[in-house]
């Protein structure tokens, strides 16, 4: 897992040189990314207040309009609060929008957080089995094709012919979309973002390169057959396994280290 470095904790030191050469919306998004990382890594907090507008404009070499747009984006994500003539300040974490893919990505990349991954997996448990059941009932030809295509990609990944991570994510996202539920479909970006960390962790903990294609095939086969109960049950089994793996890793990490032990055994491999 990529971890926050001293550079990106230090008011975008890792980005500021690249930002200067960009323009328009790309520049605004890069400033938002830079400031977002600084907030979730607690470089800015109650103890270290958010800088004044003039200081940030000088830092990034941008106009007030560009900076204000970036601040507006972070405010919409719940990270900042701003009032005219009262300044801008960092909001407490409880006010952040965890369903926002950027916020979730910044949080997961900030540090290895078993608690956050457990909470995310609990959300999956509440949503994905039911989505699989809905897909078995309502999925059309195109949605079935997308699910089977993703499963085919997973099979190809076993032979090194596709990416094991993105094919796995594609499978889960395809089922969410096949549910026919518009609310579930709007969760796809959040699911995609968090699975990029969660799948890597659970595969690492299991000591495998990728998730079981056979287990995913059980879900797909049940959807094709229109068996909602079987599709839900098969999806639930997979997510329960992931939840158990992360909970066990959390428990192991919280145990006092043995005398003479070194690096944590559950550290994720670098990307």
Secondary structure, DSSP 4 states (H G I P E B T S, - for coil): -----HHHHSTTTTTHHHHTT--HHHHHHHHHHHHHHHHHTTSSSSSSPPPPHHHHHHHHT--HHHHHHHHHHHHHTTSEEEETTTEEEEPPGGGS-TTSHHHHHHHHHHS--HHHHHHHHHHHHHHHHHHHHHHHHH--HHHHHHHHHHHHHHHHHHTTSS-HHHHHHHHHHHHHHHT--HHHHTTHHHHHHHHHHHHHHHHHHHT-SS--HHHHHHHHHHHHHT-HHHHHHHHHHHHHHHHHHHHHHHHHHHSPPPTT--S-TTPPPP-
